Amino acid sequence: MSAAERYSIEVEGFQIEVTNPDKLMWPEAGIHKAMYLQKLVALSPYLLPYCKNRYMTAIRYPDGAGGKAFYQKNAPHPLPEFVRTAVKDQVRYIVADSLPTLLWMGNLAALEFHPSFEFVGGEEPAEWVLDIDPSESLRDRLMEAVSLIGEALDGMGIDSVPKTSGATGVQIVIPVRRGYSFDELRKAGAFVGRYLSEKYPELFTIERLIKNRKDRIYVDYVQHAAGKSLSAPYTPRGRPEATVSTPLTWEEVRKNVDPREFTLHTIEARLAAKGDLIAKTPQQSLEAILRFLK
């Protein structure tokens, strides 16, 4: 490998080797690795808070977006001294809690970051998430459905933030106060799903079997559990357009915004204008809905 294909950068006192800086990681979007690492630096103040102290699953694309990909759960060897790890269920996960770690992973062609729902060493949920991923036939009604979910939560006195998955769906993120269990959140999610499927039966379902959904939108509250992971807010995705998982305003949802608008090319300007919409949302109390369910 020639000198032009490898160099080191110093970040927070650590040396990080960059290999193949001119390699296209998103060919259709014209983003090479060196540019991607620059984008990760810009995203890091927003992305890292949702990765710190969580078990990280990365999706690596050695040949760039559109090529073969694999899930990285076990940390590779050898590891730089600045990379922290944590073990759960006999898996040694990376804990992406620093910019050097994020850039090191980026150099390894990790294009997606999927942190666990729980914090390292505990079983308490970090937030409450409802996952909405419709079938292709209902893609045009995605934002309509998300808006109705937001209205239902608001009617229950719960503030929430929709975010694009960066792929085909939307997640509803509810920052919650500490102390709730995954079981409590699952019961609350089941209640919300039943309410929606009964009020809008032509649009929503809580039927887990795909063959029985009959082209309705599934409100997934079951996957929000310890040991599971989801695309982090502000993670890039290995999609051709270089989309980024991006929190939205409810006004944008009502206007049927196109999730493909939010990419590595546009995210910095958006963050400068709007900041982190999730961080601006107070942690919610769920006592009222949980008392009702009891």
C-alpha positions as a Python dict, from the first residue, in 0.01 Angstrom:
ca = {
    (1, 'M'): (0, 0, 0),
    (2, 'S'): (145, 337, -101),
    (3, 'A'): (179, 636, 129),
    (4, 'A'): (-109, 802, -58),
    (5, 'E'): (-337, 515, 47),
    (6, 'R'): (-264, 536, 418),
    (7, 'Y'): (-208, 811, 671),
    (8, 'S'): (-264, 884, 1038),
    (9, 'I'): (-464, 1157, 1208),
    (10, 'E'): (-441, 1264, 1569),
    (11, 'V'): (-771, 1288, 1754),
    (12, 'E'): (-791, 1368, 2125),
    (13, 'G'): (-429, 1264, 2168),
    (14, 'F'): (-464, 930, 1987),
    (15, 'Q'): (-331, 828, 1646),
    (16, 'I'): (-590, 683, 1410),
    (17, 'E'): (-482, 519, 1089),
    (18, 'V'): (-686, 599, 779),
    (19, 'T'): (-661, 344, 499),
    (20, 'N'): (-785, 390, 143),
    (21, 'P'): (-908, 748, 206),
    (22, 'D'): (-1021, 787, -157),
    (23, 'K'): (-1234, 472, -156),
    (24, 'L'): (-1596, 551, -238),
    (25, 'M'): (-1815, 446, 53),
    (26, 'W'): (-2136, 578, -107),
    (27, 'P'): (-2060, 569, -481),
    (28, 'E'): (-2392, 716, -594),
    (29, 'A'): (-2363, 1003, -346),
    (30, 'G'): (-1995, 1063, -426),
    (31, 'I'): (-1878, 1020, -66),
    (32, 'H'): (-1532, 870, -18),
    (33, 'K'): (-1389, 749, 310),
    (34, 'A'): (-1198, 1066, 398),
    (35, 'M'): (-1515, 1269, 346),
    (36, 'Y'): (-1714, 1018, 553),
    (37, 'L'): (-1474, 1054, 844),
    (38, 'Q'): (-1511, 1432, 823),
    (39, 'K'): (-1889, 1388, 836),
    (40, 'L'): (-1854, 1164, 1143),
    (41, 'V'): (-1659, 1440, 1318),
    (42, 'A'): (-1946, 1682, 1248),
    (43, 'L'): (-2209, 1428, 1357),
    (44, 'S'): (-2028, 1309, 1669),
    (45, 'P'): (-2170, 1567, 1918),
    (46, 'Y'): (-2519, 1446, 1820),
    (47, 'L'): (-2456, 1076, 1751),
    (48, 'L'): (-2230, 987, 2045),
    (49, 'P'): (-2483, 1068, 2321),
    (50, 'Y'): (-2704, 787, 2186),
    (51, 'C'): (-2412, 542, 2172),
    (52, 'K'): (-2232, 610, 2500),
    (53, 'N'): (-2249, 334, 2759),
    (54, 'R'): (-2445, 105, 2527),
    (55, 'Y'): (-2359, -220, 2353),
    (56, 'M'): (-2284, -135, 1991),
    (57, 'T'): (-2376, -337, 1686),
    (58, 'A'): (-2218, -191, 1373),
    (59, 'I'): (-2301, -276, 1014),
    (60, 'R'): (-1989, -281, 801),
    (61, 'Y'): (-1979, -243, 422),
    (62, 'P'): (-1624, -336, 314),
    (63, 'D'): (-1702, -251, -50),
    (64, 'G'): (-1917, 52, 27),
    (65, 'A'): (-2293, 107, 35),
    (66, 'G'): (-2474, -127, -199),
    (67, 'G'): (-2212, -399, -153),
    (68, 'K'): (-2209, -691, 84),
    (69, 'A'): (-2255, -602, 450),
    (70, 'F'): (-2220, -781, 781),
    (71, 'Y'): (-2317, -716, 1141),
    (72, 'Q'): (-2026, -661, 1378),
    (73, 'K'): (-2116, -750, 1736),
    (74, 'N'): (-1795, -905, 1868),
    (75, 'A'): (-1512, -652, 1878),
    (76, 'P'): (-1234, -734, 1629),
    (77, 'H'): (-872, -789, 1731),
    (78, 'P'): (-642, -620, 1790),
    (79, 'L'): (-811, -318, 1944),
    (80, 'P'): (-660, 30, 1987),
    (81, 'E'): (-606, 133, 2348),
    (82, 'F'): (-884, 394, 2333),
    (83, 'V'): (-1159, 147, 2237),
    (84, 'R'): (-1372, 43, 2533),
    (85, 'T'): (-1560, -289, 2531),
    (86, 'A'): (-1828, -453, 2745),
    (87, 'V'): (-1938, -815, 2763),
    (88, 'K'): (-2297, -934, 2756),
    (89, 'D'): (-2416, -1288, 2689),
    (90, 'Q'): (-2061, -1392, 2600),
    (91, 'V'): (-2032, -1123, 2333),
    (92, 'R'): (-1762, -856, 2370),
    (93, 'Y'): (-1924, -545, 2227),
    (94, 'I'): (-1758, -219, 2136),
    (95, 'V'): (-1881, 78, 2338),
    (96, 'A'): (-1873, 378, 2102),
    (97, 'D'): (-1820, 645, 2366),
    (98, 'S'): (-1558, 867, 2203),
    (99, 'L'): (-1473, 1039, 1876),
    (100, 'P'): (-1154, 832, 1828),
    (101, 'T'): (-1361, 513, 1858),
    (102, 'L'): (-1621, 643, 1612),
    (103, 'L'): (-1354, 734, 1356),
    (104, 'W'): (-1170, 405, 1403),
    (105, 'M'): (-1496, 221, 1333),
    (106, 'G'): (-1563, 446, 1034),
    (107, 'N'): (-1225, 356, 890),
    (108, 'L'): (-1329, -9, 916),
    (109, 'A'): (-1625, 74, 688),
    (110, 'A'): (-1882, 76, 968),
    (111, 'L'): (-2151, 282, 795),
    (112, 'E'): (-2428, 219, 1048),
    (113, 'F'): (-2437, 235, 1427),
    (114, 'H'): (-2705, 40, 1614),
    (115, 'P'): (-2677, 80, 1993),
    (116, 'S'): (-2862, -135, 2244),
    (117, 'F'): (-3183, -16, 2404),
    (118, 'E'): (-3031, -66, 2749),
    (119, 'F'): (-2719, 77, 2911),
    (120, 'V'): (-2410, -133, 2978),
    (121, 'G'): (-2440, -335, 3296),
    (122, 'G'): (-2813, -286, 3344),
    (123, 'E'): (-3156, -389, 3223),
    (124, 'E'): (-3323, -47, 3230),
    (125, 'P'): (-3445, 107, 2904),
    (126, 'A'): (-3268, 423, 2793),
    (127, 'E'): (-3581, 546, 2615),
    (128, 'W'): (-3912, 417, 2480),
    (129, 'V'): (-3935, 345, 2106),
    (130, 'L'): (-4218, 243, 1875),
    (131, 'D'): (-4100, 116, 1536),
    (132, 'I'): (-4315, 182, 1228),
    (133, 'D'): (-4208, 11, 906),
    (134, 'P'): (-4491, -30, 654),
    (135, 'S'): (-4513, -259, 358),
    (136, 'E'): (-4430, -116, 16),
    (137, 'S'): (-4799, -80, -68),
    (138, 'L'): (-4848, 154, 230),
    (139, 'R'): (-4529, 357, 191),
    (140, 'D'): (-4725, 661, 75),
    (141, 'R'): (-4927, 660, 398),
    (142, 'L'): (-4628, 632, 632),
    (143, 'M'): (-4627, 994, 748),
    (144, 'E'): (-5005, 994, 786),
    (145, 'A'): (-4975, 694, 1016),
    (146, 'V'): (-4688, 849, 1212),
    (147, 'S'): (-4890, 1168, 1258),
    (148, 'L'): (-5183, 970, 1401),
    (149, 'I'): (-4951, 794, 1645),
    (150, 'G'): (-4815, 1129, 1757),
    (151, 'E'): (-5169, 1259, 1810),
    (152, 'A'): (-5256, 950, 2015),
    (153, 'L'): (-4951, 991, 2238),
    (154, 'D'): (-5016, 1363, 2275),
    (155, 'G'): (-5371, 1284, 2384),
    (156, 'M'): (-5221, 1065, 2657),
    (157, 'G'): (-5005, 1355, 2774),
    (158, 'I'): (-4685, 1210, 2625),
    (159, 'D'): (-4441, 1418, 2419),
    (160, 'S'): (-4259, 1222, 2150),
    (161, 'V'): (-4020, 1276, 1859),
    (162, 'P'): (-4050, 1099, 1523),
    (163, 'K'): (-3726, 1010, 1346),
    (164, 'T'): (-3657, 859, 1010),
    (165, 'S'): (-3487, 522, 1030),
    (166, 'G'): (-3268, 628, 740),
    (167, 'A'): (-3407, 326, 555),
    (168, 'T'): (-3780, 272, 491),
    (169, 'G'): (-3948, 335, 825),
    (170, 'V'): (-3992, 580, 1107),
    (171, 'Q'): (-3941, 533, 1480),
    (172, 'I'): (-4127, 724, 1749),
    (173, 'V'): (-3883, 810, 2030),
    (174, 'I'): (-4012, 898, 2376),
    (175, 'P'): (-3747, 1016, 2623),
    (176, 'V'): (-3854, 873, 2959),
    (177, 'R'): (-3759, 926, 3319),
    (178, 'R'): (-3534, 666, 3477),
    (179, 'G'): (-3685, 377, 3665),
    (180, 'Y'): (-3920, 216, 3411),
    (181, 'S'): (-3878, -146, 3303),
    (182, 'F'): (-3896, -293, 2954),
    (183, 'D'): (-4202, -488, 3066),
    (184, 'E'): (-4382, -167, 3164),
    (185, 'L'): (-4296, -3, 2832),
    (186, 'R'): (-4409, -311, 2642),
    (187, 'K'): (-4747, -298, 2816),
    (188, 'A'): (-4777, 73, 2734),
    (189, 'G'): (-4680, 1, 2372),
    (190, 'A'): (-4939, -276, 2349),
    (191, 'F'): (-5204, -35, 2474),
    (192, 'V'): (-5106, 229, 2216),
    (193, 'G'): (-5103, -33, 1939),
    (194, 'R'): (-5445, -170, 2035),
    (195, 'Y'): (-5591, 180, 2055),
    (196, 'L'): (-5466, 266, 1706),
    (197, 'S'): (-5570, -64, 1549),
    (198, 'E'): (-5921, -32, 1697),
    (199, 'K'): (-5965, 336, 1603),
    (200, 'Y'): (-5808, 306, 1255),
    (201, 'P'): (-5853, -63, 1167),
    (202, 'E'): (-5793, -5, 796),
    (203, 'L'): (-5450, 145, 864),
    (204, 'F'): (-5298, -13, 1178),
    (205, 'T'): (-5245, -362, 1313),
    (206, 'I'): (-5060, -527, 1600),
    (207, 'E'): (-5061, -861, 1418),
    (208, 'R'): (-4704, -995, 1424),
    (209, 'L'): (-4748, -1245, 1141),
    (210, 'I'): (-4687, -1064, 813),
    (211, 'K'): (-4930, -1286, 624),
    (212, 'N'): (-5213, -1172, 854),
    (213, 'R'): (-5152, -797, 838),
    (214, 'K'): (-5347, -745, 516),
    (215, 'D'): (-5149, -440, 404),
    (216, 'R'): (-5187, -257, 732),
    (217, 'I'): (-4911, -78, 922),
    (218, 'Y'): (-4764, -278, 1207),
    (219, 'V'): (-4699, -91, 1531),
    (220, 'D'): (-4393, -275, 1663),
    (221, 'Y'): (-4360, -241, 2038),
    (222, 'V'): (-4226, -594, 2100),
    (223, 'Q'): (-3876, -541, 1960),
    (224, 'H'): (-3808, -272, 2219),
    (225, 'A'): (-3633, -502, 2464),
    (226, 'A'): (-3305, -567, 2641),
    (227, 'G'): (-3056, -731, 2408),
    (228, 'K'): (-3208, -566, 2099),
    (229, 'S'): (-3069, -270, 1908),
    (230, 'L'): (-3190, -4, 1665),
    (231, 'S'): (-3039, 253, 1434),
    (232, 'A'): (-2920, 545, 1645),
    (233, 'P'): (-3041, 899, 1587),
    (234, 'Y'): (-2796, 1059, 1343),
    (235, 'T'): (-2639, 735, 1225),
    (236, 'P'): (-2571, 718, 852),
    (237, 'R'): (-2724, 423, 669),
    (238, 'G'): (-2579, 203, 400),
    (239, 'R'): (-2835, 317, 145),
    (240, 'P'): (-2737, 449, -199),
    (241, 'E'): (-2850, 803, -113),
    (242, 'A'): (-2633, 816, 205),
    (243, 'T'): (-2940, 883, 417),
    (244, 'V'): (-2911, 964, 787),
    (245, 'S'): (-3153, 864, 1063),
    (246, 'T'): (-3296, 1207, 1144),
    (247, 'P'): (-3540, 1336, 1408),
    (248, 'L'): (-3830, 1531, 1259),
    (249, 'T'): (-4070, 1798, 1374),
    (250, 'W'): (-4436, 1705, 1384),
    (251, 'E'): (-4503, 1981, 1132),
    (252, 'E'): (-4267, 1807, 887),
    (253, 'V'): (-4453, 1481, 942),
    (254, 'R'): (-4789, 1645, 872),
    (255, 'K'): (-4644, 1790, 550),
    (256, 'N'): (-4547, 1437, 439),
    (257, 'V'): (-4174, 1501, 435),
    (258, 'D'): (-3962, 1261, 228),
    (259, 'P'): (-3708, 1076, 449),
    (260, 'R'): (-3466, 1068, 157),
    (261, 'E'): (-3410, 1443, 203),
    (262, 'F'): (-3190, 1379, 505),
    (263, 'T'): (-2845, 1269, 393),
    (264, 'L'): (-2479, 1311, 480),
    (265, 'H'): (-2479, 1604, 237),
    (266, 'T'): (-2763, 1789, 413),
    (267, 'I'): (-2749, 1687, 779),
    (268, 'E'): (-2495, 1946, 897),
    (269, 'A'): (-2706, 2240, 781),
    (270, 'R'): (-3014, 2087, 941),
    (271, 'L'): (-2840, 2036, 1275),
    (272, 'A'): (-2712, 2394, 1266),
    (273, 'A'): (-3069, 2515, 1214),
    (274, 'K'): (-3265, 2280, 1443),
    (275, 'G'): (-3020, 2114, 1681),
    (276, 'D'): (-3108, 1782, 1843),
    (277, 'L'): (-3487, 1760, 1861),
    (278, 'I'): (-3477, 1456, 2089),
    (279, 'A'): (-3242, 1620, 2340),
    (280, 'K'): (-3477, 1920, 2350),
    (281, 'T'): (-3768, 1701, 2459),
    (282, 'P'): (-3807, 1659, 2838),
    (283, 'Q'): (-3799, 1311, 2984),
    (284, 'Q'): (-4158, 1194, 3010),
    (285, 'S'): (-4349, 1051, 3304),
    (286, 'L'): (-4558, 747, 3214),
    (287, 'E'): (-4726, 715, 3551),
    (288, 'A'): (-5071, 809, 3421),
    (289, 'I'): (-5081, 545, 3147),
    (290, 'L'): (-4927, 278, 3370),
    (291, 'R'): (-5179, 348, 3649),
    (292, 'F'): (-5458, 317, 3391),
    (293, 'L'): (-5323, -17, 3271),
    (294, 'K'): (-5315, -152, 3625),
}
